[in-house]
Structures are given as structure tokens and as C-alpha cells.
Amino acid sequence: MLVSSFLKVGKENALSIEYLKEMTGLEGREVQRLIANERLNGLPILSTPAGGYFMPGSEWEVQTFVNSMRHRAGEIIEVADAVEKTHKQWMEENRNAQ
């Protein structure tokens, strides 16, 4: 099943995850997994921060999506680096508190 077969062109036509769950009969995580696989296999499925999915209608929509994904990736790396840097000290200080 291709989730992209349900999607419409343009951000203004974005479909919610709830709608896609209903249309596919799948749980949200499974729909998201299928979308990720479709993206990795060459389908340019875009999404909005509010959770709507759509096919690109313009270069601007594509660039907005790409910029958003890159920004999110940077934030995730910052958090991972911070935890990696501080976890040993925290564990040492809190070892006896448990």
C-alpha cells in the first residue's frame, strides 16, 4: 500500500494523520513508517508541522519542508550531544539517590 496514493498536491490540500489512519486502516506509527519508506524510495512526500501530508505543488513548499527537516535534525543532534556530555556526571552524583 502506498500512502502517497491518497495524497493531494499542495500544502493547502494536506491530509491529517487521522484521515490517513482512517483511509488505510493502520495505526499512526505504521502510516508514518510507510511515509518514511516512500520518501526514502523516491517519493517527495512533504508535511507540515501540524501533521498534514501532501505532495509538492511548488519549489517553495519543497524548500520549506527541507529547511524544517534540517532544523529539526540539528536540534536532535544538539540534545544528543548534551546528554552524551553530561550523563556520566549526573549518574555519579545520583547513584546513591536511587
Backbone as CSV, one residue per row, in Angstrom:
resi,resn,N_x,N_y,N_z,CA_x,CA_y,CA_z,C_x,C_y,C_z
1,MET,0.837,-1.177,0.000,0.000,0.000,0.000,0.882,1.240,0.000
2,LEU,0.559,2.192,-0.862,1.274,3.455,-0.908,0.403,4.552,-0.309
3,VAL,0.888,5.117,0.772,0.170,6.230,1.395,0.086,7.388,0.408
4,SER,1.125,7.536,-0.406,1.153,8.641,-1.372,-0.028,8.600,-2.336
5,SER,-0.615,7.436,-2.536,-1.755,7.344,-3.458,-2.977,8.103,-2.926
6,PHE,-3.011,8.391,-1.621,-4.104,9.150,-1.021,-3.836,10.653,-1.018
7,LEU,-2.574,11.026,-1.194,-2.180,12.421,-1.011,-2.510,13.283,-2.207
8,LYS,-2.758,14.541,-1.919,-3.075,15.541,-2.933,-1.894,16.497,-3.064
9,VAL,-1.887,17.257,-4.132,-0.801,18.203,-4.410,-1.077,19.534,-3.714
10,GLY,-0.032,20.063,-3.069,-0.101,21.386,-2.460,-0.415,21.361,-0.978
11,LYS,0.269,22.243,-0.247,0.104,22.353,1.205,-1.345,22.617,1.589
12,GLU,-2.037,23.384,0.781,-3.431,23.708,1.093,-4.339,22.476,1.058
13,ASN,-3.833,21.385,0.482,-4.602,20.138,0.392,-4.044,19.039,1.303
14,ALA,-3.219,19.428,2.280,-2.590,18.455,3.177,-3.648,17.632,3.916
15,LEU,-3.344,16.352,4.078,-4.240,15.434,4.777,-3.655,15.091,6.142
16,SER,-4.498,15.071,7.145,-4.043,14.798,8.515,-3.689,13.326,8.689
17,ILE,-2.898,13.059,9.707,-2.563,11.677,10.042,-3.832,10.923,10.431
18,GLU,-4.763,11.605,11.071,-6.027,10.958,11.443,-6.788,10.486,10.206
19,TYR,-6.836,11.328,9.202,-7.512,10.963,7.957,-6.796,9.783,7.300
20,LEU,-5.464,9.824,7.261,-4.701,8.739,6.637,-4.844,7.437,7.415
21,LYS,-4.936,7.517,8.730,-5.194,6.313,9.535,-6.533,5.705,9.144
22,GLU,-7.524,6.556,9.014,-8.865,6.092,8.655,-8.875,5.468,7.256
23,MET,-8.213,6.101,6.320,-8.204,5.619,4.935,-7.438,4.311,4.771
24,THR,-6.353,4.145,5.557,-5.516,2.950,5.416,-5.890,1.838,6.382
25,GLY,-6.580,2.182,7.461,-6.886,1.189,8.483,-5.689,0.844,9.354
26,LEU,-4.665,1.690,9.318,-3.431,1.454,10.072,-3.317,2.410,11.247
27,GLU,-2.456,2.049,12.190,-2.127,2.939,13.306,-1.229,4.073,12.794
28,GLY,-1.196,5.168,13.538,-0.414,6.333,13.139,1.047,6.037,12.901
29,ARG,1.659,5.274,13.802,3.089,4.947,13.660,3.354,4.171,12.374
30,GLU,2.444,3.277,12.017,2.608,2.489,10.798,2.475,3.370,9.560
31,VAL,1.525,4.299,9.587,1.378,5.244,8.475,2.662,6.063,8.339
32,GLN,3.198,6.542,9.456,4.437,7.325,9.420,5.612,6.493,8.908
33,ARG,5.656,5.223,9.277,6.725,4.328,8.798,6.622,4.150,7.287
34,LEU,5.402,3.956,6.789,5.209,3.812,5.344,5.606,5.088,4.605
35,ILE,5.245,6.245,5.169,5.621,7.520,4.553,7.137,7.655,4.505
36,ALA,7.815,7.311,5.593,9.282,7.377,5.613,9.879,6.475,4.538
37,ASN,9.343,5.278,4.407,9.843,4.352,3.376,9.604,4.897,1.977
38,GLU,8.436,5.461,1.748,8.143,6.037,0.435,9.090,7.187,0.132
39,ARG,9.364,8.013,1.133,10.309,9.127,0.943,11.684,8.598,0.567
40,LEU,12.136,7.571,1.277,13.459,7.009,1.010,13.527,6.308,-0.337
41,ASN,12.380,5.938,-0.881,12.324,5.281,-2.180,11.948,6.221,-3.313
42,GLY,12.073,7.525,-3.067,11.970,8.479,-4.150,10.686,9.267,-4.286
43,LEU,9.756,9.127,-3.372,8.526,9.910,-3.443,8.648,11.129,-2.524
44,PRO,8.534,12.327,-3.067,8.750,13.547,-2.276,7.523,13.946,-1.455
45,ILE,7.195,13.125,-0.472,6.062,13.422,0.406,6.489,14.509,1.380
46,LEU,5.735,15.597,1.412,6.025,16.710,2.311,5.037,16.688,3.468
47,SER,5.374,17.413,4.515,4.468,17.508,5.658,4.580,18.880,6.292
48,THR,3.557,19.202,7.051,3.527,20.466,7.786,3.813,20.172,9.250
49,PRO,4.268,21.164,10.015,4.486,20.940,11.449,3.216,20.484,12.173
50,ALA,2.060,20.837,11.644,0.795,20.435,12.266,0.421,18.993,11.933
51,GLY,1.199,18.333,11.075,0.960,16.927,10.795,0.203,16.616,9.526
52,GLY,0.072,17.578,8.633,-0.583,17.303,7.361,0.426,16.829,6.328
53,TYR,0.019,15.873,5.480,0.900,15.311,4.466,0.365,15.647,3.082
54,PHE,1.293,15.908,2.143,0.900,16.288,0.795,2.065,16.089,-0.168
55,MET,1.751,16.101,-1.458,2.775,16.050,-2.490,3.110,17.494,-2.874
56,PRO,4.338,17.747,-3.304,4.748,19.131,-3.559,3.999,19.776,-4.714
57,GLY,3.634,21.032,-4.476,2.998,21.814,-5.507,3.882,22.933,-6.022
58,SER,5.002,23.172,-5.322,5.918,24.241,-5.731,7.299,23.999,-5.133
59,GLU,8.277,24.658,-5.718,9.644,24.609,-5.176,9.683,25.203,-3.775
60,TRP,8.892,26.246,-3.543,8.852,26.878,-2.221,8.409,25.872,-1.157
61,GLU,7.393,25.067,-1.450,6.938,24.049,-0.496,8.043,23.045,-0.207
62,VAL,8.764,22.639,-1.245,9.860,21.684,-1.058,10.939,22.294,-0.180
63,GLN,11.352,23.519,-0.479,12.419,24.156,0.301,12.009,24.408,1.736
64,THR,10.763,24.773,1.949,10.270,24.979,3.308,10.344,23.676,4.095
65,PHE,9.930,22.583,3.481,9.988,21.270,4.132,11.433,20.863,4.426
66,VAL,12.302,20.979,3.430,13.709,20.593,3.603,14.357,21.416,4.707
67,ASN,14.129,22.710,4.713,14.697,23.562,5.765,14.194,23.158,7.139
68,SER,12.918,22.842,7.249,12.337,22.422,8.522,12.961,21.116,9.005
69,MET,13.119,20.163,8.104,13.713,18.873,8.476,15.167,19.045,8.919
70,ARG,15.907,19.877,8.224,17.308,20.108,8.597,17.411,20.804,9.952
71,HIS,16.500,21.733,10.209,16.487,22.419,11.503,16.192,21.410,12.622
72,ARG,15.192,20.559,12.421,14.847,19.539,13.421,16.018,18.591,13.657
73,ALA,16.696,18.204,12.584,17.843,17.304,12.715,18.937,17.950,13.559
74,GLY,19.174,19.232,13.350,20.174,19.953,14.137,19.816,20.003,15.607
75,GLU,18.542,20.226,15.915,18.097,20.245,17.312,18.273,18.881,17.965
76,ILE,17.988,17.814,17.241,18.144,16.453,17.775,19.608,16.171,18.077
77,ILE,20.495,16.584,17.195,21.931,16.378,17.421,22.399,17.163,18.642
78,GLU,21.921,18.400,18.811,22.294,19.199,19.985,21.888,18.498,21.282
79,VAL,20.679,17.969,21.325,20.196,17.282,22.527,21.021,16.024,22.780
80,ALA,21.282,15.243,21.745,22.091,14.027,21.909,23.480,14.371,22.433
81,ASP,24.091,15.403,21.887,25.425,15.826,22.341,25.400,16.249,23.808
82,ALA,24.354,16.988,24.206,24.266,17.453,25.590,24.129,16.279,26.556
83,VAL,23.292,15.310,26.226,23.122,14.140,27.096,24.410,13.334,27.160
84,GLU,25.043,13.148,26.026,26.293,12.394,25.989,27.361,13.065,26.851
85,LYS,27.383,14.381,26.837,28.395,15.139,27.563,28.159,15.118,29.079
86,THR,26.908,15.101,29.523,26.606,15.295,30.942,26.161,14.051,31.692
87,HIS,25.876,12.965,31.006,25.253,11.822,31.682,26.135,11.173,32.741
88,LYS,27.424,11.071,32.520,28.295,10.395,33.493,28.338,11.145,34.820
89,GLN,28.463,12.476,34.745,28.484,13.268,35.974,27.159,13.131,36.719
90,TRP,26.052,13.208,36.002,24.739,13.086,36.630,24.575,11.719,37.286
91,MET,24.984,10.663,36.587,24.853,9.311,37.136,25.692,9.144,38.407
92,GLU,26.878,9.706,38.389,27.759,9.628,39.555,27.142,10.365,40.751
93,GLU,26.620,11.555,40.503,26.028,12.359,41.573,24.740,11.747,42.115
94,ASN,24.039,10.974,41.331,22.735,10.444,41.722,22.722,8.938,41.945
95,ARG,23.878,8.336,41.962,23.969,6.888,42.122,23.340,6.433,43.434
96,ASN,23.582,7.149,44.506,23.075,6.747,45.824,21.657,7.217,46.098
97,ALA,21.145,8.072,45.258,19.787,8.607,45.468,18.713,7.593,45.102
98,GLN,19.086,6.546,44.417,18.085,5.574,43.965,17.888,4.502,44.938
